[in-house]
Amino acid sequence: MLGSGTAQADAPLIGTQPAQWRVVWTADPATRATISWSTKEAGRSHSVRFRIKGSGETLAEQLAESGRYTGGEFESYYHHARLTDLQPGTAYEVQMVSDANESPVFYFVTAPGTDRDFSILHGGDSRSDQDARRRINKMIAALVESSYDNDDLSDDILALAHGGDYIVTGKKMELWSMWLSDHELTTASDGRLLPIIPARGNHDKGKPFNEVFGFPEGDLNYYGLNLSPQVHFTTLNSETSTAGDQAQWLKAELKASRDSNRWLLTQYHRPVYPAVKTPGAGLVSWVPLFEKYNVDLVCEADGHNIKRTVPIRDGKSDETGVVYIGEGGLGVPQRTPKTDRWFLESPGMADQGHHVFVLKFTKVALHGTCLLLDGTIRDQFTRPVRK
């Protein structure tokens, strides 16, 4: 049977005791999930025990793919158990086992298979200020817990989409290990693990990014998934060529998804309508596709500020256009945005402050709320369903 134990943030990375637990969504989150953890030593055998929460069913077990993280002299090991054929909208108990050592019992919930209302979180740039990062992570855990305190399904937070720049130097595994331990703070007090949908940022160069999030070696880190039958979420990689193969893939992805989904969203790191920096290459490669296929919301990071653009089409304000939000406040020190840029003028906005966006999907509207670290609402917006 599943062992017991109390979830502890900052679980020590010692021997083959499982720590740095996380759930990653990169494909069909209604039926698949990657359960990942770390150990300090290599160990011999690593697996996840799992079953439907509260079912009393016989435990299933999935062996993990394991290896040593690369990135400096810091030695630790990754383990990724890939669960498939799960039931949509279902809570699963999971316990990570490395040799004879067991993690606490956690649970996570798969994405819904029905057209229901729900919410997700979006943010980026959790590097450089560990104290702020840890406070944001505690805030995230509290938001997730409170989102289930009522009967309004639209409040339920299902996942965190992270727009990249987790640490300051992506090739240093010691920094990644600190981020992974801090990420444990997003675990709810009842053991609920919040799935993460990761994008690669400009500080995330090197092999550790793929090793942390369970991507195959050499993966290009752009992918699409459905968060529900009517919400399609695409993650792009602004740190490789935005043209060529990736642009062709994006065109096919959006074309195939637009007519069958009420909501179409995209995330990546470098902004194309930035509040601080110069535009990323996606302005040429991706924006025409966003506009052609009427993407409803684009989530960016990198600028270290808060922004929401006016709806944009053909390089000007147009209510039928695409709205861009961002630009990263999950811990990184903030910059002063250039509020005189035309796309940030009212009804757009820009500011600074550690923050996370809550994105709520209903059958009639997409509601966005930008929450500051102290819980203050800094911005709210609504996008109607496209006709």
ROGU-328667 format. One record per residue (C-alpha): residue number from 1; x, y, z. Coordinates in Angstrom, 3 decimals, always signed. Each point is the difference from the previous one (the first is absolute). Layout:
# ROGU-328667
R  num         X         Y         Z
R  NUM         X         Y         Z
...
***
This chain:
# ROGU-328667
R  num         X         Y         Z
R    1    +0.000    +0.000    +0.000
R    2    +0.997    +3.619    -0.296
R    3    +2.224    +1.159    +2.807
R    4    -0.838    +3.035    +2.051
R    5    +1.858    +3.218    +0.673
R    6    -0.453    +3.717    +0.232
R    7    +1.029    +2.117    -2.968
R    8    +2.876    +2.272    +0.957
R    9    +1.209    +2.908    -2.082
R   10    +3.769    +0.140    -0.360
R   11    +0.242    -3.756    +0.444
R   12    +3.713    -0.701    +0.435
R   13    +1.816    -1.419    -2.997
R   14    +1.704    -2.913    +1.755
R   15    +0.959    -3.426    -1.311
R   16    -2.849    -1.570    -1.957
R   17    -2.786    +1.679    +1.930
R   18    -2.429    +1.436    -2.592
R   19    -0.190    +3.818    -0.033
R   20    -0.720    +2.891    -2.373
R   21    -3.295    -1.580    -1.103
R   22    -1.969    +1.426    -2.889
R   23    -2.618    -0.821    -2.628
R   24    +0.669    +1.101    -3.582
R   25    -2.544    +0.377    -2.807
R   26    +1.371    +0.027    -3.548
R   27    -2.514    -2.246    -1.816
R   28    -3.701    -0.891    +0.412
R   29    -0.351    +0.852    +3.710
R   30    -3.406    -1.684    +0.151
R   31    +1.647    -3.419    -0.322
R   32    +3.751    +0.499    +0.522
R   33    +2.375    +1.554    +2.528
R   34    +3.685    -0.177    +0.857
R   35    +0.721    -0.470    +3.701
R   36    +3.538    +1.181    +0.708
R   37    +2.309    +0.170    +2.994
R   38    +3.671    +0.166    +0.934
R   39    +2.407    -1.940    +2.191
R   40    +3.493    +0.882    +1.120
R   41    +1.382    -3.450    -0.792
R   42    -0.589    -2.137    -3.090
R   43    -1.724    -2.905    +1.710
R   44    -1.038    -3.200    -1.750
R   45    -3.777    -0.006    -0.401
R   46    -2.437    +2.899    -0.401
R   47    -3.744    -0.119    -0.553
R   48    -3.344    +1.627    +0.766
R   49    -2.876    -1.770    +1.686
R   50    -3.378    +1.409    -0.978
R   51    -3.741    -0.549    +0.031
R   52    -3.223    +1.993    -0.138
R   53    -0.222    +2.013    +3.199
R   54    -2.160    -1.645    +2.658
R   55    -0.811    -2.992    -2.186
R   56    +1.730    -2.701    +2.010
R   57    +1.027    -1.546    -3.314
R   58    +3.081    -2.145    -0.350
R   59    +2.985    +2.261    -0.506
R   60    +1.478    +0.335    -3.449
R   61    +3.715    +0.630    -0.349
R   62    +1.912    +1.821    -2.724
R   63    +3.753    -0.236    -0.289
R   64    +1.864    +3.274    -0.429
R   65    +2.564    +1.085    -2.544
R   66    +3.037    +1.155    +1.953
R   67    +3.332    +1.704    -0.522
R   68    +2.442    +2.482    +1.430
R   69    -0.770    +3.668    -0.489
R   70    +2.683    +1.791    -1.988
R   71    +1.181    +3.482    +0.899
R   72    +3.120    +0.429    +2.096
R   73    +1.413    -2.030    +2.848
R   74    -3.243    -0.132    +1.979
R   75    -1.087    -3.647    +0.011
R   76    -3.635    -1.064    +0.066
R   77    -2.280    -2.251    -2.027
R   78    -3.307    +0.417    -1.801
R   79    -2.827    -2.507    -0.201
R   80    -2.994    +0.288    -2.349
R   81    -2.921    -2.422    +0.194
R   82    -2.270    +0.473    -3.004
R   83    -3.605    -0.875    +0.803
R   84    -2.317    -0.738    -2.916
R   85    -3.576    -1.223    -0.514
R   86    -1.249    +2.042    +2.951
R   87    -3.635    +0.995    +0.402
R   88    -0.864    +3.653    -0.721
R   89    -1.018    +2.284    +2.847
R   90    +1.151    -2.514    +2.594
R   91    +2.093    +0.304    +3.158
R   92    +2.905    -2.447    +0.237
R   93    +2.010    -0.829    +3.087
R   94    +3.719    -0.263    -0.739
R   95    +3.011    -1.047    +2.026
R   96    +3.569    +0.093    -1.264
R   97    +2.241    -2.875    +1.001
R   98    +3.794    -0.088    -0.356
R   99    +1.586    -3.197    +1.250
R  100    -1.671    -0.537    +3.384
R  101    -0.741    +3.691    +0.539
R  102    -3.516    +1.386    -0.456
R  103    -1.274    +3.516    -0.496
R  104    -3.126    +1.208    +1.782
R  105    -3.253    -0.859    -1.769
R  106    -1.083    +2.796    -2.316
R  107    -2.779    +0.378    -2.523
R  108    -0.619    +1.869    -3.230
R  109    -3.039    +0.394    -2.238
R  110    -0.042    -0.660    -3.738
R  111    -1.452    +2.562    -2.398
R  112    -3.737    -0.257    -0.636
R  113    -1.455    -2.047    -2.819
R  114    -3.205    +2.037    +0.037
R  115    -0.676    +3.585    -1.040
R  116    +0.075    +1.551    +3.477
R  117    +1.105    +3.349    +1.381
R  118    +3.390    +0.224    +1.767
R  119    +3.039    +2.208    +0.628
R  120    +3.760    -0.200    -0.434
R  121    +2.889    +2.143    +1.210
R  122    +2.593    +1.639    -2.226
R  123    +3.267    +1.708    +0.850
R  124    +3.681    +0.002    -0.816
R  125    +3.467    +1.016    +1.177
R  126    +0.508    -1.614    +3.406
R  127    +3.769    +0.597    +0.031
R  128    +2.380    +2.189    +2.010
R  129    -2.041    +0.759    +3.161
R  130    -0.516    -3.235    +1.905
R  131    -1.926    +1.595    +2.856
R  132    -2.547    +1.550    -2.364
R  133    -0.228    -3.274    -1.942
R  134    -0.761    -1.942    +3.160
R  135    -2.660    +2.487    +1.048
R  136    -1.605    -0.170    -3.444
R  137    -0.001    -3.812    +0.181
R  138    -1.738    +0.093    +3.388
R  139    -2.521    +2.427    -1.486
R  140    -0.599    -2.424    -2.890
R  141    -0.658    -2.867    +2.417
R  142    -2.485    +2.156    +1.915
R  143    -1.735    +1.078    -3.222
R  144    -0.408    -3.599    -1.102
R  145    -1.413    -1.077    +3.343
R  146    -2.456    +2.894    +0.236
R  147    -1.142    -0.524    -3.600
R  148    -1.764    -3.190    +1.121
R  149    -1.747    +1.569    +3.012
R  150    -3.242    +0.602    -1.896
R  151    -2.205    -1.759    -2.545
R  152    +0.945    +2.306    -2.890
R  153    +1.920    -2.261    -2.390
R  154    +1.442    +2.988    -1.849
R  155    +2.116    +0.853    +3.054
R  156    +1.729    -3.400    +0.071
R  157    +3.695    +0.452    -0.850
R  158    +1.274    -2.964    -2.033
R  159    +3.611    +0.873    -0.919
R  160    +2.809    +2.563    -0.110
R  161    +1.323    +1.087    -3.402
R  162    +3.555    +1.295    +0.485
R  163    +1.386    +2.302    -2.700
R  164    +3.674    -0.748    +0.669
R  165    +3.103    +1.327    +1.797
R  166    -0.142    -2.224    +3.062
R  167    +3.563    +0.802    +1.093
R  168    +2.695    +2.482    -1.004
R  169    +2.464    -2.481    -1.566
R  170    -1.662    -2.991    -1.645
R  171    +3.139    -2.131    -0.135
R  172    +0.532    +0.047    +3.782
R  173    -1.768    -2.953    +1.572
R  174    +0.566    +1.344    +3.490
R  175    -2.318    +2.917    -0.854
R  176    -2.546    -2.349    -1.550
R  177    +0.060    -2.089    +3.172
R  178    -0.848    +3.089    +2.058
R  179    -2.881    +0.798    -2.389
R  180    -1.275    -3.574    +0.206
R  181    +0.013    +0.034    +3.795
R  182    -1.767    +3.366    +0.014
R  183    -2.588    -1.378    -2.448
R  184    -1.097    -2.428    +2.710
R  185    -1.600    +3.025    +1.683
R  186    -2.722    -0.027    -2.681
R  187    -1.268    -3.279    +1.500
R  188    -3.304    +0.469    +1.808
R  189    -0.298    -0.903    +3.682
R  190    -2.079    -3.067    -0.904
R  191    +2.742    -1.292    -2.321
R  192    -1.400    +1.240    -3.293
R  193    +2.704    +0.445    -2.654
R  194    -0.605    +2.779    -2.532
R  195    +1.013    -1.083    -3.529
R  196    +2.440    +2.310    -1.770
R  197    -0.038    +0.790    -3.742
R  198    +3.584    +1.168    -0.692
R  199    +1.416    +2.355    -2.630
R  200    +3.726    +0.598    -0.536
R  201    +1.440    +3.473    +0.690
R  202    +3.213    +1.693    -1.066
R  203    +1.632    -0.812    +3.352
R  204    -0.940    -3.683    -0.341
R  205    +2.771    -0.952    -2.432
R  206    +1.584    -3.416    +0.280
R  207    -1.063    -3.577    +0.613
R  208    -1.454    +0.319    +3.514
R  209    -3.286    +1.543    -1.246
R  210    -0.922    -3.176    -1.871
R  211    +1.205    -2.155    +2.883
R  212    -2.032    +1.943    +2.581
R  213    -3.257    -0.164    -1.939
R  214    +0.355    -3.418    -1.606
R  215    +0.390    +1.035    -3.622
R  216    +1.995    -2.362    -2.238
R  217    +3.629    +0.979    -0.503
R  218    +0.226    +2.623    -2.739
R  219    -3.736    +0.735    +0.051
R  220    -0.856    +3.409    -1.491
R  221    -2.572    +0.770    +2.711
R  222    -3.007    +1.091    -2.008
R  223    -3.223    -1.947    +0.391
R  224    -3.766    +0.296    +0.234
R  225    -2.572    -1.544    +2.317
R  226    -3.667    +0.285    +0.849
R  227    -0.763    +1.071    +3.563
R  228    -3.605    -0.996    -0.692
R  229    -1.935    -0.928    -3.149
R  230    -0.448    +3.740    -0.731
R  231    +3.285    +1.571    +1.216
R  232    +3.166    -0.493    -2.040
R  233    +3.318    +1.188    +1.438
R  234    +3.135    +0.269    -2.129
R  235    +3.514    +0.438    +1.391
R  236    +2.637    +1.440    -2.337
R  237    +3.778    +0.307    +0.332
R  238    +1.271    +3.534    -0.581
R  239    +3.580    -1.161    +0.691
R  240    +0.430    -1.825    -3.298
R  241    -0.955    +0.996    -3.535
R  242    -3.518    +1.403    +0.052
R  243    -0.245    -0.451    -3.780
R  244    +0.468    -3.143    -2.075
R  245    -1.161    -3.253    +1.572
R  246    -1.460    +1.595    +3.133
R  247    -2.070    +2.519    -1.959
R  248    -1.252    -2.744    -2.312
R  249    -0.908    -2.123    +2.997
R  250    -1.807    +2.947    +1.602
R  251    -1.985    +0.651    -3.160
R  252    -1.172    -3.609    -0.139
R  253    -0.710    -0.042    +3.748
R  254    -2.147    +3.136    -0.049
R  255    -1.781    -0.977    -3.205
R  256    -0.931    -3.376    +1.439
R  257    -1.068    +1.465    +3.354
R  258    -1.931    +3.185    -0.773
R  259    -3.309    -1.374    -1.230
R  260    -0.231    -2.707    +2.660
R  261    +0.835    +2.154    +3.037
R  262    -1.800    +2.873    +1.666
R  263    +3.271    +1.349    +1.436
R  264    +3.438    +0.092    -1.594
R  265    +3.008    +1.107    +2.099
R  266    +3.748    +0.113    -0.518
R  267    +2.956    +0.469    +2.344
R  268    +3.714    +0.624    -0.578
R  269    +2.762    +2.078    +1.552
R  270    +1.144    +3.016    -2.076
R  271    -2.770    +2.576    -0.570
R  272    -0.960    +1.135    -3.474
R  273    -1.678    +3.136    +1.385
R  274    +2.359    +0.665    +2.926
R  275    -0.445    +2.464    +2.832
R  276    +3.762    +0.438    +0.516
R  277    +2.163    -1.673    -2.640
R  278    +0.022    -0.149    -3.799
R  279    -2.398    -2.425    -1.719
R  280    +0.914    -3.667    -0.269
R  281    +0.324    -1.763    -3.345
R  282    -3.497    -1.404    +0.397
R  283    -1.360    +3.374    -1.049
R  284    +0.794    -0.984    -3.590
R  285    -0.299    -3.794    +0.210
R  286    -3.007    -0.510    +2.282
R  287    -2.183    +3.113    +0.232
R  288    -1.463    -0.368    -3.517
R  289    -1.043    -3.536    +0.975
R  290    -1.460    +1.137    +3.328
R  291    -2.104    +2.514    -1.908
R  292    -0.951    -2.304    -2.874
R  293    -1.303    -2.668    +2.382
R  294    -1.386    +2.437    +2.579
R  295    +1.941    -1.074    +3.065
R  296    -1.931    +1.249    +3.021
R  297    +2.868    +0.722    +2.401
R  298    +3.811    -0.081    -0.153
R  299    +2.027    -0.395    +3.217
R  300    +3.560    +1.356    +0.052
R  301    +2.813    +0.494    +2.524
R  302    +3.605    +1.363    -0.032
R  303    -0.652    +3.715    +0.604
R  304    -0.278    -0.213    +3.811
R  305    -3.132    +2.123    +0.297
R  306    -3.767    -0.160    -0.410
R  307    -1.730    +0.742    -3.282
R  308    -3.173    -0.478    -1.965
R  309    -0.149    +1.369    -3.520
R  310    -2.970    +1.335    -1.867
R  311    -1.393    -2.523    -2.502
R  312    +2.362    +0.166    -2.991
R  313    -0.488    -0.798    -3.674
R  314    +2.172    +1.150    -2.914
R  315    +2.204    +2.017    +2.329
R  316    -2.751    +2.167    +1.471
R  317    -2.722    -0.055    +2.617
R  318    -2.971    -2.055    -1.171
R  319    -2.660    -1.556    +2.224
R  320    +0.080    -3.140    -2.167
R  321    +3.734    -0.389    +0.579
R  322    +2.235    -1.955    +2.375
R  323    +0.709    +0.984    +3.617
R  324    +3.485    -0.587    +1.454
R  325    +0.603    -0.263    +3.749
R  326    +3.158    -0.546    +2.101
R  327    +2.916    +0.644    +0.596
R  328    +1.282    -2.059    +2.926
R  329    -0.272    +0.555    +3.728
R  330    +0.380    -3.369    +1.754
R  331    +2.930    +1.282    +2.045
R  332    +2.322    +1.935    -2.285
R  333    +0.766    +3.647    +0.925
R  334    -2.331    +2.290    -1.920
R  335    +0.730    +2.649    -2.644
R  336    -1.847    +3.206    -0.839
R  337    -2.111    -0.457    -3.140
R  338    -0.111    +2.552    -2.801
R  339    -3.634    +0.936    +0.369
R  340    +0.079    +2.441    -2.927
R  341    +0.144    -2.836    -2.558
R  342    -3.224    +0.162    -2.005
R  343    -1.058    -3.565    +0.690
R  344    +0.169    +0.556    +3.787
R  345    -2.142    +3.129    +0.049
R  346    -3.559    -0.263    +1.310
R  347    -1.851    -2.330    -0.167
R  348    +3.337    -1.850    +0.256
R  349    +2.211    +0.361    +3.067
R  350    +3.506    -0.475    +1.364
R  351    +1.535    +0.038    +3.474
R  352    +2.502    -1.891    +2.110
R  353    -0.301    -2.412    +2.917
R  354    +0.330    -3.676    +0.804
R  355    -3.150    -1.611    -1.306
R  356    -1.851    -2.935    -1.505
R  357    -2.884    -0.002    -2.479
R  358    -3.168    -1.995    +0.671
R  359    -1.696    -0.914    -3.284
R  360    -3.608    -1.162    +0.303
R  361    -1.700    -1.777    -2.908
R  362    -3.799    -0.047    -0.307
R  363    -2.322    -0.696    -2.889
R  364    -0.589    +3.712    -0.653
R  365    +3.222    +1.776    +1.006
R  366    +3.654    -0.286    +0.984
R  367    +0.611    +1.981    +3.210
R  368    +3.524    +1.040    +1.016
R  369    +1.158    +1.269    +3.385
R  370    +3.510    +1.168    +0.863
R  371    +0.692    -0.587    +3.706
R  372    +2.908    +1.637    +1.806
R  373    +1.982    -1.764    +2.699
R  374    -2.036    +1.651    +2.759
R  375    -3.240    -1.203    -1.581
R  376    -0.886    +3.367    -1.535
R  377    -1.792    -0.163    -3.349
R  378    +2.112    +2.090    -2.383
R  379    -1.914    -0.634    -3.211
R  380    -3.107    -1.727    -1.264
R  381    -1.175    -0.564    -3.548
R  382    -2.574    -1.976    -1.960
R  383    +0.151    -1.390    -3.504
R  384    -3.288    -1.163    -1.530
R  385    -0.382    -3.131    -2.062
R  386    +0.797    +0.717    -3.635
R  387    -3.026    -0.273    -2.265
***
